[in-house]
Amino acid sequence: MSVEDDIKTEITMLAIKKGWTKSKLAKELGKRLSKNYSASNLSNKLKLETIPYREIKLIADILGYDIEFIDRNKK
């Protein structure tokens, strides 16, 4: 994925690859955050790009991904 991809597209693509729907993902986020979390809430946060990094890390964990920062100058 490139820098130009928006977070909504990236998360949607990663979820689809793992067979997750936004509803299922939102339900699991709600469990882990101990709060009500709907699919529409998740969609809005992704569309508006207001989703906190903490929730992005949780989504990555739920889907079985790691987030890694790679120094481009050391490749």
N, CA, C, O and CB atoms as a CASP TS submission, in Angstrom:
PFRMAT TS
TARGET T0000
AUTHOR 0000-0000-0000
METHOD Language model
MODEL 1
PARENT N/A
ATOM      1  N   MET     1       0.839  -1.180   0.000  1.00  0.00           N
ATOM      2  CA  MET     1       0.000   0.000   0.000  1.00  0.00           C
ATOM      3  C   MET     1       0.883   1.242   0.000  1.00  0.00           C
ATOM      4  O   MET     1       1.954   1.262   0.607  1.00  0.00           O
ATOM      5  CB  MET     1      -0.954  -0.001   1.214  1.00  0.00           C
ATOM      6  N   SER     2       0.424   2.253  -0.676  1.00  0.00           N
ATOM      7  CA  SER     2       1.232   3.453  -0.798  1.00  0.00           C
ATOM      8  C   SER     2       0.803   4.517   0.202  1.00  0.00           C
ATOM      9  O   SER     2      -0.244   4.408   0.839  1.00  0.00           O
ATOM     10  CB  SER     2       1.148   4.001  -2.209  1.00  0.00           C
ATOM     11  N   VAL     3       1.623   5.533   0.325  1.00  0.00           N
ATOM     12  CA  VAL     3       1.345   6.649   1.221  1.00  0.00           C
ATOM     13  C   VAL     3       0.043   7.346   0.830  1.00  0.00           C
ATOM     14  O   VAL     3      -0.632   7.922   1.684  1.00  0.00           O
ATOM     15  CB  VAL     3       2.510   7.649   1.208  1.00  0.00           C
ATOM     16  N   GLU     4      -0.308   7.298  -0.439  1.00  0.00           N
ATOM     17  CA  GLU     4      -1.508   7.975  -0.924  1.00  0.00           C
ATOM     18  C   GLU     4      -2.807   7.276  -0.514  1.00  0.00           C
ATOM     19  O   GLU     4      -3.867   7.902  -0.512  1.00  0.00           O
ATOM     20  CB  GLU     4      -1.452   8.083  -2.422  1.00  0.00           C
ATOM     21  N   ASP     5      -2.736   6.001  -0.172  1.00  0.00           N
ATOM     22  CA  ASP     5      -3.938   5.276   0.247  1.00  0.00           C
ATOM     23  C   ASP     5      -4.483   5.891   1.527  1.00  0.00           C
ATOM     24  O   ASP     5      -3.722   6.230   2.434  1.00  0.00           O
ATOM     25  CB  ASP     5      -3.634   3.769   0.453  1.00  0.00           C
ATOM     26  N   ASP     6      -5.794   6.031   1.597  1.00  0.00           N
ATOM     27  CA  ASP     6      -6.364   6.539   2.830  1.00  0.00           C
ATOM     28  C   ASP     6      -6.560   5.389   3.814  1.00  0.00           C
ATOM     29  O   ASP     6      -6.548   4.218   3.434  1.00  0.00           O
ATOM     30  CB  ASP     6      -7.699   7.264   2.557  1.00  0.00           C
ATOM     31  N   ILE     7      -6.738   5.740   5.065  1.00  0.00           N
ATOM     32  CA  ILE     7      -6.830   4.724   6.108  1.00  0.00           C
ATOM     33  C   ILE     7      -8.049   3.829   5.921  1.00  0.00           C
ATOM     34  O   ILE     7      -7.999   2.638   6.228  1.00  0.00           O
ATOM     35  CB  ILE     7      -6.877   5.381   7.475  1.00  0.00           C
ATOM     36  N   LYS     8      -9.144   4.398   5.418  1.00  0.00           N
ATOM     37  CA  LYS     8     -10.360   3.610   5.186  1.00  0.00           C
ATOM     38  C   LYS     8     -10.086   2.484   4.192  1.00  0.00           C
ATOM     39  O   LYS     8     -10.475   1.339   4.421  1.00  0.00           O
ATOM     40  CB  LYS     8     -11.503   4.513   4.669  1.00  0.00           C
ATOM     41  N   THR     9      -9.420   2.813   3.095  1.00  0.00           N
ATOM     42  CA  THR     9      -9.097   1.818   2.071  1.00  0.00           C
ATOM     43  C   THR     9      -8.152   0.764   2.627  1.00  0.00           C
ATOM     44  O   THR     9      -8.343  -0.431   2.399  1.00  0.00           O
ATOM     45  CB  THR     9      -8.474   2.489   0.839  1.00  0.00           C
ATOM     46  N   GLU    10      -7.138   1.204   3.351  1.00  0.00           N
ATOM     47  CA  GLU    10      -6.157   0.264   3.889  1.00  0.00           C
ATOM     48  C   GLU    10      -6.791  -0.726   4.860  1.00  0.00           C
ATOM     49  O   GLU    10      -6.587  -1.934   4.744  1.00  0.00           O
ATOM     50  CB  GLU    10      -5.035   1.018   4.582  1.00  0.00           C
ATOM     51  N   ILE    11      -7.555  -0.216   5.811  1.00  0.00           N
ATOM     52  CA  ILE    11      -8.189  -1.089   6.804  1.00  0.00           C
ATOM     53  C   ILE    11      -9.196  -2.016   6.136  1.00  0.00           C
ATOM     54  O   ILE    11      -9.256  -3.203   6.459  1.00  0.00           O
ATOM     55  CB  ILE    11      -8.880  -0.255   7.899  1.00  0.00           C
ATOM     56  N   THR    12      -9.976  -1.491   5.220  1.00  0.00           N
ATOM     57  CA  THR    12     -10.965  -2.308   4.507  1.00  0.00           C
ATOM     58  C   THR    12     -10.283  -3.436   3.751  1.00  0.00           C
ATOM     59  O   THR    12     -10.725  -4.583   3.816  1.00  0.00           O
ATOM     60  CB  THR    12     -11.786  -1.443   3.535  1.00  0.00           C
ATOM     61  N   MET    13      -9.220  -3.126   3.040  1.00  0.00           N
ATOM     62  CA  MET    13      -8.497  -4.153   2.267  1.00  0.00           C
ATOM     63  C   MET    13      -7.892  -5.215   3.184  1.00  0.00           C
ATOM     64  O   MET    13      -7.976  -6.407   2.890  1.00  0.00           O
ATOM     65  CB  MET    13      -7.386  -3.503   1.417  1.00  0.00           C
ATOM     66  N   LEU    14      -7.287  -4.793   4.285  1.00  0.00           N
ATOM     67  CA  LEU    14      -6.684  -5.748   5.213  1.00  0.00           C
ATOM     68  C   LEU    14      -7.748  -6.647   5.838  1.00  0.00           C
ATOM     69  O   LEU    14      -7.537  -7.851   5.983  1.00  0.00           O
ATOM     70  CB  LEU    14      -5.905  -5.009   6.310  1.00  0.00           C
ATOM     71  N   ALA    15      -8.884  -6.070   6.207  1.00  0.00           N
ATOM     72  CA  ALA    15      -9.971  -6.850   6.803  1.00  0.00           C
ATOM     73  C   ALA    15     -10.517  -7.872   5.812  1.00  0.00           C
ATOM     74  O   ALA    15     -10.745  -9.028   6.167  1.00  0.00           O
ATOM     75  CB  ALA    15     -11.100  -5.923   7.279  1.00  0.00           C
ATOM     76  N   ILE    16     -10.723  -7.447   4.581  1.00  0.00           N
ATOM     77  CA  ILE    16     -11.235  -8.358   3.541  1.00  0.00           C
ATOM     78  C   ILE    16     -10.273  -9.528   3.335  1.00  0.00           C
ATOM     79  O   ILE    16     -10.700 -10.675   3.207  1.00  0.00           O
ATOM     80  CB  ILE    16     -11.446  -7.599   2.203  1.00  0.00           C
ATOM     81  N   LYS    17      -8.978  -9.233   3.304  1.00  0.00           N
ATOM     82  CA  LYS    17      -7.976 -10.303   3.123  1.00  0.00           C
ATOM     83  C   LYS    17      -8.063 -11.350   4.215  1.00  0.00           C
ATOM     84  O   LYS    17      -7.786 -12.527   3.983  1.00  0.00           O
ATOM     85  CB  LYS    17      -6.569  -9.715   3.094  1.00  0.00           C
ATOM     86  N   LYS    18      -8.451 -10.914   5.419  1.00  0.00           N
ATOM     87  CA  LYS    18      -8.549 -11.836   6.547  1.00  0.00           C
ATOM     88  C   LYS    18      -9.961 -12.370   6.765  1.00  0.00           C
ATOM     89  O   LYS    18     -10.204 -13.129   7.704  1.00  0.00           O
ATOM     90  CB  LYS    18      -8.075 -11.155   7.798  1.00  0.00           C
ATOM     91  N   GLY    19     -10.899 -11.971   5.891  1.00  0.00           N
ATOM     92  CA  GLY    19     -12.263 -12.469   5.997  1.00  0.00           C
ATOM     93  C   GLY    19     -13.103 -11.796   7.069  1.00  0.00           C
ATOM     94  O   GLY    19     -14.077 -12.378   7.545  1.00  0.00           O
ATOM     95  N   TRP    20     -12.742 -10.588   7.454  1.00  0.00           N
ATOM     96  CA  TRP    20     -13.472  -9.849   8.481  1.00  0.00           C
ATOM     97  C   TRP    20     -14.379  -8.813   7.842  1.00  0.00           C
ATOM     98  O   TRP    20     -14.007  -8.180   6.854  1.00  0.00           O
ATOM     99  CB  TRP    20     -12.501  -9.176   9.459  1.00  0.00           C
ATOM    100  N   THR    21     -15.572  -8.639   8.406  1.00  0.00           N
ATOM    101  CA  THR    21     -16.469  -7.556   8.006  1.00  0.00           C
ATOM    102  C   THR    21     -16.253  -6.391   8.975  1.00  0.00           C
ATOM    103  O   THR    21     -15.668  -6.564  10.044  1.00  0.00           O
ATOM    104  CB  THR    21     -17.977  -8.027   8.000  1.00  0.00           C
ATOM    105  N   LYS    22     -16.730  -5.204   8.591  1.00  0.00           N
ATOM    106  CA  LYS    22     -16.622  -4.063   9.504  1.00  0.00           C
ATOM    107  C   LYS    22     -17.442  -4.301  10.763  1.00  0.00           C
ATOM    108  O   LYS    22     -17.059  -3.867  11.849  1.00  0.00           O
ATOM    109  CB  LYS    22     -17.081  -2.770   8.810  1.00  0.00           C
ATOM    110  N   SER    23     -18.556  -4.982  10.624  1.00  0.00           N
ATOM    111  CA  SER    23     -19.390  -5.282  11.793  1.00  0.00           C
ATOM    112  C   SER    23     -18.649  -6.174  12.781  1.00  0.00           C
ATOM    113  O   SER    23     -18.635  -5.910  13.984  1.00  0.00           O
ATOM    114  CB  SER    23     -20.700  -5.956  11.360  1.00  0.00           C
ATOM    115  N   LYS    24     -18.044  -7.215  12.271  1.00  0.00           N
ATOM    116  CA  LYS    24     -17.294  -8.142  13.118  1.00  0.00           C
ATOM    117  C   LYS    24     -16.097  -7.435  13.760  1.00  0.00           C
ATOM    118  O   LYS    24     -15.796  -7.646  14.935  1.00  0.00           O
ATOM    119  CB  LYS    24     -16.820  -9.361  12.297  1.00  0.00           C
ATOM    120  N   LEU    25     -15.427  -6.603  12.981  1.00  0.00           N
ATOM    121  CA  LEU    25     -14.275  -5.854  13.478  1.00  0.00           C
ATOM    122  C   LEU    25     -14.707  -4.865  14.565  1.00  0.00           C
ATOM    123  O   LEU    25     -14.042  -4.744  15.594  1.00  0.00           O
ATOM    124  CB  LEU    25     -13.576  -5.109  12.320  1.00  0.00           C
ATOM    125  N   ALA    26     -15.811  -4.166  14.340  1.00  0.00           N
ATOM    126  CA  ALA    26     -16.322  -3.206  15.320  1.00  0.00           C
ATOM    127  C   ALA    26     -16.710  -3.913  16.621  1.00  0.00           C
ATOM    128  O   ALA    26     -16.449  -3.402  17.710  1.00  0.00           O
ATOM    129  CB  ALA    26     -17.534  -2.443  14.745  1.00  0.00           C
ATOM    130  N   LYS    27     -17.329  -5.081  16.507  1.00  0.00           N
ATOM    131  CA  LYS    27     -17.727  -5.845  17.690  1.00  0.00           C
ATOM    132  C   LYS    27     -16.494  -6.237  18.516  1.00  0.00           C
ATOM    133  O   LYS    27     -16.499  -6.118  19.741  1.00  0.00           O
ATOM    134  CB  LYS    27     -18.522  -7.107  17.276  1.00  0.00           C
ATOM    135  N   GLU    28     -15.449  -6.703  17.842  1.00  0.00           N
ATOM    136  CA  GLU    28     -14.220  -7.084  18.548  1.00  0.00           C
ATOM    137  C   GLU    28     -13.539  -5.866  19.157  1.00  0.00           C
ATOM    138  O   GLU    28     -13.016  -5.942  20.269  1.00  0.00           O
ATOM    139  CB  GLU    28     -13.253  -7.803  17.596  1.00  0.00           C
ATOM    140  N   LEU    29     -13.538  -4.743  18.442  1.00  0.00           N
ATOM    141  CA  LEU    29     -12.979  -3.504  18.998  1.00  0.00           C
ATOM    142  C   LEU    29     -13.733  -3.115  20.264  1.00  0.00           C
ATOM    143  O   LEU    29     -13.124  -2.740  21.266  1.00  0.00           O
ATOM    144  CB  LEU    29     -13.041  -2.353  17.959  1.00  0.00           C
ATOM    145  N   GLY    30     -15.050  -3.206  20.215  1.00  0.00           N
ATOM    146  CA  GLY    30     -15.865  -2.892  21.381  1.00  0.00           C
ATOM    147  C   GLY    30     -15.512  -3.752  22.581  1.00  0.00           C
ATOM    148  O   GLY    30     -15.424  -3.255  23.703  1.00  0.00           O
ATOM    149  N   LYS    31     -15.309  -5.040  22.345  1.00  0.00           N
ATOM    150  CA  LYS    31     -14.909  -5.945  23.431  1.00  0.00           C
ATOM    151  C   LYS    31     -13.583  -5.510  24.035  1.00  0.00           C
ATOM    152  O   LYS    31     -13.445  -5.417  25.255  1.00  0.00           O
ATOM    153  CB  LYS    31     -14.804  -7.392  22.920  1.00  0.00           C
ATOM    154  N   ARG    32     -12.613  -5.245  23.174  1.00  0.00           N
ATOM    155  CA  ARG    32     -11.275  -4.898  23.666  1.00  0.00           C
ATOM    156  C   ARG    32     -11.206  -3.524  24.297  1.00  0.00           C
ATOM    157  O   ARG    32     -10.365  -3.280  25.162  1.00  0.00           O
ATOM    158  CB  ARG    32     -10.286  -4.973  22.548  1.00  0.00           C
ATOM    159  N   LEU    33     -12.082  -2.619  23.873  1.00  0.00           N
ATOM    160  CA  LEU    33     -12.096  -1.269  24.439  1.00  0.00           C
ATOM    161  C   LEU    33     -13.115  -1.128  25.572  1.00  0.00           C
ATOM    162  O   LEU    33     -13.217  -0.074  26.201  1.00  0.00           O
ATOM    163  CB  LEU    33     -12.399  -0.251  23.346  1.00  0.00           C
ATOM    164  N   SER    34     -13.861  -2.195  25.821  1.00  0.00           N
ATOM    165  CA  SER    34     -14.904  -2.207  26.860  1.00  0.00           C
ATOM    166  C   SER    34     -15.908  -1.066  26.676  1.00  0.00           C
ATOM    167  O   SER    34     -16.243  -0.350  27.619  1.00  0.00           O
ATOM    168  CB  SER    34     -14.263  -2.110  28.251  1.00  0.00           C
ATOM    169  N   LYS    35     -16.377  -0.918  25.435  1.00  0.00           N
ATOM    170  CA  LYS    35     -17.392   0.096  25.160  1.00  0.00           C
ATOM    171  C   LYS    35     -18.192  -0.317  23.928  1.00  0.00           C
ATOM    172  O   LYS    35     -17.782  -1.202  23.176  1.00  0.00           O
ATOM    173  CB  LYS    35     -16.741   1.496  24.953  1.00  0.00           C
ATOM    174  N   ASN    36     -19.324   0.328  23.734  1.00  0.00           N
ATOM    175  CA  ASN    36     -20.116   0.077  22.533  1.00  0.00           C
ATOM    176  C   ASN    36     -19.378   0.642  21.334  1.00  0.00           C
ATOM    177  O   ASN    36     -18.938   1.791  21.353  1.00  0.00           O
ATOM    178  CB  ASN    36     -21.536   0.699  22.651  1.00  0.00           C
ATOM    179  N   TYR    37     -19.244  -0.148  20.314  1.00  0.00           N
ATOM    180  CA  TYR    37     -18.522   0.273  19.118  1.00  0.00           C
ATOM    181  C   TYR    37     -19.248  -0.342  17.927  1.00  0.00           C
ATOM    182  O   TYR    37     -19.206  -1.555  17.720  1.00  0.00           O
ATOM    183  CB  TYR    37     -16.998  -0.164  19.164  1.00  0.00           C
ATOM    184  N   SER    38     -19.908   0.499  17.152  1.00  0.00           N
ATOM    185  CA  SER    38     -20.707   0.000  16.035  1.00  0.00           C
ATOM    186  C   SER    38     -19.937   0.057  14.720  1.00  0.00           C
ATOM    187  O   SER    38     -18.920   0.741  14.607  1.00  0.00           O
ATOM    188  CB  SER    38     -21.996   0.799  15.913  1.00  0.00           C
ATOM    189  N   ALA    39     -20.438  -0.668  13.741  1.00  0.00           N
ATOM    190  CA  ALA    39     -19.831  -0.643  12.410  1.00  0.00           C
ATOM    191  C   ALA    39     -19.918   0.759  11.818  1.00  0.00           C
ATOM    192  O   ALA    39     -18.995   1.201  11.133  1.00  0.00           O
ATOM    193  CB  ALA    39     -20.519  -1.664  11.477  1.00  0.00           C
ATOM    194  N   SER    40     -21.022   1.464  12.076  1.00  0.00           N
ATOM    195  CA  SER    40     -21.146   2.829  11.538  1.00  0.00           C
ATOM    196  C   SER    40     -20.167   3.775  12.225  1.00  0.00           C
ATOM    197  O   SER    40     -19.648   4.697  11.595  1.00  0.00           O
ATOM    198  CB  SER    40     -22.589   3.350  11.707  1.00  0.00           C
ATOM    199  N   ASN    41     -19.912   3.552  13.512  1.00  0.00           N
ATOM    200  CA  ASN    41     -18.927   4.350  14.227  1.00  0.00           C
ATOM    201  C   ASN    41     -17.546   4.145  13.617  1.00  0.00           C
ATOM    202  O   ASN    41     -16.809   5.101  13.376  1.00  0.00           O
ATOM    203  CB  ASN    41     -18.915   3.988  15.724  1.00  0.00           C
ATOM    204  N   LEU    42     -17.210   2.887  13.373  1.00  0.00           N
ATOM    205  CA  LEU    42     -15.921   2.565  12.759  1.00  0.00           C
ATOM    206  C   LEU    42     -15.830   3.168  11.361  1.00  0.00           C
ATOM    207  O   LEU    42     -14.815   3.771  11.013  1.00  0.00           O
ATOM    208  CB  LEU    42     -15.715   1.038  12.697  1.00  0.00           C
ATOM    209  N   SER    43     -16.862   3.014  10.568  1.00  0.00           N
ATOM    210  CA  SER    43     -16.869   3.563   9.208  1.00  0.00           C
ATOM    211  C   SER    43     -16.683   5.076   9.210  1.00  0.00           C
ATOM    212  O   SER    43     -15.924   5.617   8.405  1.00  0.00           O
ATOM    213  CB  SER    43     -18.173   3.205   8.500  1.00  0.00           C
ATOM    214  N   ASN    44     -17.382   5.756  10.121  1.00  0.00           N
ATOM    215  CA  ASN    44     -17.249   7.213  10.195  1.00  0.00           C
ATOM    216  C   ASN    44     -15.845   7.644  10.590  1.00  0.00           C
ATOM    217  O   ASN    44     -15.289   8.575  10.008  1.00  0.00           O
ATOM    218  CB  ASN    44     -18.248   7.776  11.182  1.00  0.00           C
ATOM    219  N   LYS    45     -15.276   6.969  11.576  1.00  0.00           N
ATOM    220  CA  LYS    45     -13.916   7.313  11.990  1.00  0.00           C
ATOM    221  C   LYS    45     -12.922   7.101  10.851  1.00  0.00           C
ATOM    222  O   LYS    45     -12.005   7.899  10.659  1.00  0.00           O
ATOM    223  CB  LYS    45     -13.502   6.482  13.208  1.00  0.00           C
ATOM    224  N   LEU    46     -13.111   6.027  10.105  1.00  0.00           N
ATOM    225  CA  LEU    46     -12.211   5.747   8.986  1.00  0.00           C
ATOM    226  C   LEU    46     -12.417   6.758   7.860  1.00  0.00           C
ATOM    227  O   LEU    46     -11.449   7.256   7.284  1.00  0.00           O
ATOM    228  CB  LEU    46     -12.432   4.316   8.462  1.00  0.00           C
ATOM    229  N   LYS    47     -13.676   7.060   7.548  1.00  0.00           N
ATOM    230  CA  LYS    47     -13.985   7.997   6.464  1.00  0.00           C
ATOM    231  C   LYS    47     -13.456   9.397   6.775  1.00  0.00           C
ATOM    232  O   LYS    47     -12.900  10.069   5.906  1.00  0.00           O
ATOM    233  CB  LYS    47     -15.500   8.051   6.221  1.00  0.00           C
ATOM    234  N   LEU    48     -13.634   9.822   8.010  1.00  0.00           N
ATOM    235  CA  LEU    48     -13.199  11.163   8.414  1.00  0.00           C
ATOM    236  C   LEU    48     -11.732  11.218   8.829  1.00  0.00           C
ATOM    237  O   LEU    48     -11.190  12.292   9.090  1.00  0.00           O
ATOM    238  CB  LEU    48     -14.057  11.654   9.552  1.00  0.00           C
ATOM    239  N   GLU    49     -11.099  10.051   8.885  1.00  0.00           N
ATOM    240  CA  GLU    49      -9.709   9.916   9.315  1.00  0.00           C
ATOM    241  C   GLU    49      -9.486  10.502  10.706  1.00  0.00           C
ATOM    242  O   GLU    49      -8.521  11.226  10.955  1.00  0.00           O
ATOM    243  CB  GLU    49      -8.784  10.593   8.315  1.00  0.00           C
ATOM    244  N   THR    50     -10.415  10.163  11.606  1.00  0.00           N
ATOM    245  CA  THR    50     -10.329  10.623  12.991  1.00  0.00           C
ATOM    246  C   THR    50     -10.084   9.478  13.968  1.00  0.00           C
ATOM    247  O   THR    50     -10.191   9.659  15.180  1.00  0.00           O
ATOM    248  CB  THR    50     -11.598  11.356  13.372  1.00  0.00           C
ATOM    249  N   ILE    51      -9.764   8.325  13.453  1.00  0.00           N
ATOM    250  CA  ILE    51      -9.560   7.155  14.300  1.00  0.00           C
ATOM    251  C   ILE    51      -8.220   7.285  15.035  1.00  0.00           C
ATOM    252  O   ILE    51      -7.190   7.548  14.414  1.00  0.00           O
ATOM    253  CB  ILE    51      -9.604   5.847  13.455  1.00  0.00           C
ATOM    254  N   PRO    52      -8.241   7.100  16.354  1.00  0.00           N
ATOM    255  CA  PRO    52      -6.995   7.217  17.114  1.00  0.00           C
ATOM    256  C   PRO    52      -6.003   6.098  16.759  1.00  0.00           C
ATOM    257  O   PRO    52      -6.390   4.993  16.379  1.00  0.00           O
ATOM    258  CB  PRO    52      -7.293   7.192  18.617  1.00  0.00           C
ATOM    259  N   TYR    53      -4.743   6.420  16.895  1.00  0.00           N
ATOM    260  CA  TYR    53      -3.690   5.442  16.611  1.00  0.00           C
ATOM    261  C   TYR    53      -3.850   4.199  17.484  1.00  0.00           C
ATOM    262  O   TYR    53      -3.581   3.085  17.033  1.00  0.00           O
ATOM    263  CB  TYR    53      -2.302   6.068  16.831  1.00  0.00           C
ATOM    264  N   ARG    54      -4.279   4.380  18.711  1.00  0.00           N
ATOM    265  CA  ARG    54      -4.505   3.241  19.618  1.00  0.00           C
ATOM    266  C   ARG    54      -5.481   2.246  18.988  1.00  0.00           C
ATOM    267  O   ARG    54      -5.279   1.035  19.075  1.00  0.00           O
ATOM    268  CB  ARG    54      -5.049   3.731  20.992  1.00  0.00           C
ATOM    269  N   GLU    55      -6.532   2.756  18.357  1.00  0.00           N
ATOM    270  CA  GLU    55      -7.508   1.886  17.726  1.00  0.00           C
ATOM    271  C   GLU    55      -6.960   1.255  16.449  1.00  0.00           C
ATOM    272  O   GLU    55      -7.312   0.123  16.118  1.00  0.00           O
ATOM    273  CB  GLU    55      -8.775   2.660  17.421  1.00  0.00           C
ATOM    274  N   ILE    56      -6.119   1.965  15.743  1.00  0.00           N
ATOM    275  CA  ILE    56      -5.447   1.400  14.562  1.00  0.00           C
ATOM    276  C   ILE    56      -4.572   0.226  14.998  1.00  0.00           C
ATOM    277  O   ILE    56      -4.557  -0.817  14.344  1.00  0.00           O
ATOM    278  CB  ILE    56      -4.588   2.487  13.827  1.00  0.00           C
ATOM    279  N   LYS    57      -3.844   0.396  16.103  1.00  0.00           N
ATOM    280  CA  LYS    57      -3.003  -0.696  16.608  1.00  0.00           C
ATOM    281  C   LYS    57      -3.859  -1.898  17.017  1.00  0.00           C
ATOM    282  O   LYS    57      -3.479  -3.044  16.776  1.00  0.00           O
ATOM    283  CB  LYS    57      -2.156  -0.215  17.807  1.00  0.00           C
ATOM    284  N   LEU    58      -5.006  -1.636  17.631  1.00  0.00           N
ATOM    285  CA  LEU    58      -5.910  -2.727  18.006  1.00  0.00           C
ATOM    286  C   LEU    58      -6.441  -3.453  16.783  1.00  0.00           C
ATOM    287  O   LEU    58      -6.503  -4.683  16.762  1.00  0.00           O
ATOM    288  CB  LEU    58      -7.073  -2.193  18.834  1.00  0.00           C
ATOM    289  N   ILE    59      -6.823  -2.696  15.764  1.00  0.00           N
ATOM    290  CA  ILE    59      -7.315  -3.303  14.521  1.00  0.00           C
ATOM    291  C   ILE    59      -6.227  -4.185  13.914  1.00  0.00           C
ATOM    292  O   ILE    59      -6.500  -5.305  13.483  1.00  0.00           O
ATOM    293  CB  ILE    59      -7.759  -2.211  13.506  1.00  0.00           C
ATOM    294  N   ALA    60      -5.009  -3.686  13.880  1.00  0.00           N
ATOM    295  CA  ALA    60      -3.895  -4.478  13.341  1.00  0.00           C
ATOM    296  C   ALA    60      -3.743  -5.770  14.144  1.00  0.00           C
ATOM    297  O   ALA    60      -3.570  -6.843  13.565  1.00  0.00           O
ATOM    298  CB  ALA    60      -2.568  -3.659  13.369  1.00  0.00           C
ATOM    299  N   ASP    61      -3.806  -5.675  15.455  1.00  0.00           N
ATOM    300  CA  ASP    61      -3.669  -6.852  16.309  1.00  0.00           C
ATOM    301  C   ASP    61      -4.809  -7.841  16.068  1.00  0.00           C
ATOM    302  O   ASP    61      -4.577  -9.044  15.945  1.00  0.00           O
ATOM    303  CB  ASP    61      -3.632  -6.437  17.785  1.00  0.00           C
ATOM    304  N   ILE    62      -6.026  -7.337  16.003  1.00  0.00           N
ATOM    305  CA  ILE    62      -7.191  -8.196  15.766  1.00  0.00           C
ATOM    306  C   ILE    62      -7.046  -8.952  14.448  1.00  0.00           C
ATOM    307  O   ILE    62      -7.365 -10.138  14.366  1.00  0.00           O
ATOM    308  CB  ILE    62      -8.485  -7.360  15.757  1.00  0.00           C
ATOM    309  N   LEU    63      -6.566  -8.261  13.427  1.00  0.00           N
ATOM    310  CA  LEU    63      -6.434  -8.871  12.099  1.00  0.00           C
ATOM    311  C   LEU    63      -5.156  -9.698  11.945  1.00  0.00           C
ATOM    312  O   LEU    63      -4.957 -10.350  10.920  1.00  0.00           O
ATOM    313  CB  LEU    63      -6.464  -7.793  11.038  1.00  0.00           C
ATOM    314  N   GLY    64      -4.295  -9.671  12.960  1.00  0.00           N
ATOM    315  CA  GLY    64      -3.072 -10.467  12.916  1.00  0.00           C
ATOM    316  C   GLY    64      -1.912  -9.790  12.209  1.00  0.00           C
ATOM    317  O   GLY    64      -1.048 -10.458  11.640  1.00  0.00           O
ATOM    318  N   TYR    65      -1.893  -8.469  12.244  1.00  0.00           N
ATOM    319  CA  TYR    65      -0.812  -7.708  11.614  1.00  0.00           C
ATOM    320  C   TYR    65       0.005  -6.977  12.667  1.00  0.00           C
ATOM    321  O   TYR    65      -0.482  -6.700  13.763  1.00  0.00           O
ATOM    322  CB  TYR    65      -1.376  -6.706  10.588  1.00  0.00           C
ATOM    323  N   ASP    66       1.238  -6.672  12.329  1.00  0.00           N
ATOM    324  CA  ASP    66       2.095  -5.803  13.129  1.00  0.00           C
ATOM    325  C   ASP    66       2.281  -4.504  12.369  1.00  0.00           C
ATOM    326  O   ASP    66       2.355  -4.493  11.140  1.00  0.00           O
ATOM    327  CB  ASP    66       3.471  -6.479  13.439  1.00  0.00           C
ATOM    328  N   ILE    67       2.356  -3.416  13.108  1.00  0.00           N
ATOM    329  CA  ILE    67       2.673  -2.131  12.503  1.00  0.00           C
ATOM    330  C   ILE    67       4.158  -1.901  12.738  1.00  0.00           C
ATOM    331  O   ILE    67       4.647  -2.009  13.863  1.00  0.00           O
ATOM    332  CB  ILE    67       1.792  -0.959  13.100  1.00  0.00           C
ATOM    333  N   GLU    68       4.856  -1.585  11.675  1.00  0.00           N
ATOM    334  CA  GLU    68       6.304  -1.415  11.779  1.00  0.00           C
ATOM    335  C   GLU    68       6.715  -0.152  11.037  1.00  0.00           C
ATOM    336  O   GLU    68       6.305   0.087   9.901  1.00  0.00           O
ATOM    337  CB  GLU    68       7.054  -2.651  11.215  1.00  0.00           C
ATOM    338  N   PHE    69       7.530   0.646  11.705  1.00  0.00           N
ATOM    339  CA  PHE    69       8.092   1.823  11.062  1.00  0.00           C
ATOM    340  C   PHE    69       9.475   1.445  10.545  1.00  0.00           C
ATOM    341  O   PHE    69      10.321   0.968  11.301  1.00  0.00           O
ATOM    342  CB  PHE    69       8.160   3.045  12.050  1.00  0.00           C
ATOM    343  N   ILE    70       9.693   1.657   9.275  1.00  0.00           N
ATOM    344  CA  ILE    70      10.962   1.293   8.649  1.00  0.00           C
ATOM    345  C   ILE    70      11.663   2.541   8.174  1.00  0.00           C
ATOM    346  O   ILE    70      11.081   3.352   7.453  1.00  0.00           O
ATOM    347  CB  ILE    70      10.748   0.315   7.479  1.00  0.00           C
ATOM    348  N   ASP    71      12.897   2.699   8.569  1.00  0.00           N
ATOM    349  CA  ASP    71      13.694   3.853   8.155  1.00  0.00           C
ATOM    350  C   ASP    71      14.022   3.681   6.662  1.00  0.00           C
ATOM    351  O   ASP    71      14.755   2.768   6.282  1.00  0.00           O
ATOM    352  CB  ASP    71      15.014   3.987   9.027  1.00  0.00           C
ATOM    353  N   ARG    72      13.478   4.554   5.839  1.00  0.00           N
ATOM    354  CA  ARG    72      13.704   4.464   4.401  1.00  0.00           C
ATOM    355  C   ARG    72      15.154   4.671   4.007  1.00  0.00           C
ATOM    356  O   ARG    72      15.592   4.210   2.952  1.00  0.00           O
ATOM    357  CB  ARG    72      12.855   5.464   3.693  1.00  0.00           C
ATOM    358  N   ASN    73      15.892   5.361   4.852  1.00  0.00           N
ATOM    359  CA  ASN    73      17.289   5.631   4.538  1.00  0.00           C
ATOM    360  C   ASN    73      18.210   4.451   4.846  1.00  0.00           C
ATOM    361  O   ASN    73      19.385   4.460   4.478  1.00  0.00           O
ATOM    362  CB  ASN    73      17.752   6.843   5.298  1.00  0.00           C
ATOM    363  N   LYS    74      17.674   3.444   5.518  1.00  0.00           N
ATOM    364  CA  LYS    74      18.496   2.286   5.890  1.00  0.00           C
ATOM    365  C   LYS    74      18.094   1.018   5.174  1.00  0.00           C
ATOM    366  O   LYS    74      18.498  -0.073   5.580  1.00  0.00           O
ATOM    367  CB  LYS    74      18.423   2.059   7.367  1.00  0.00           C
ATOM    368  N   LYS    75      17.310   1.134   4.120  1.00  0.00           N
ATOM    369  CA  LYS    75      16.908  -0.043   3.330  1.00  0.00           C
ATOM    370  C   LYS    75      18.045  -0.537   2.498  1.00  0.00           C
ATOM    371  O   LYS    75      17.896  -1.518   1.769  1.00  0.00           O
ATOM    372  CB  LYS    75      15.722   0.273   2.435  1.00  0.00           C
TER
END
